[in-house]
Amino acid sequence: MTESASPRISRPRIKVSGVYPGDPPFRIVEIDGQVVGEARTVTDVLEVAAAFGVPVHDLDDPDTVRWVGGDKFTWTPRR
């Protein structure tokens, strides 16, 4: 019997939305598909992850964090 190889599909536990206008602008943070808070800085993302027990060793690792509408340096709304 031959084992079939299935591709590994990565689904990062953390998803950070695009920037929403506000004073200051913010991004919605989800962990495991649940909205868990808002972030106004990259530090906020790390704090929310830690509060939910999700270790983050590399914010640029797509297996860890999915950045929508920009990367970890994007904190102002697009025009």
Buried (B, 14 or more C-beta within 10 A) or exposed (E): EEEEEEEEEEEBBBBBBEBEEEEEEBBBBBBEEEEBBBBBEBEBBBBBBEEBEBEBEEBEEEEBBBBBEBEBEBBEBEE
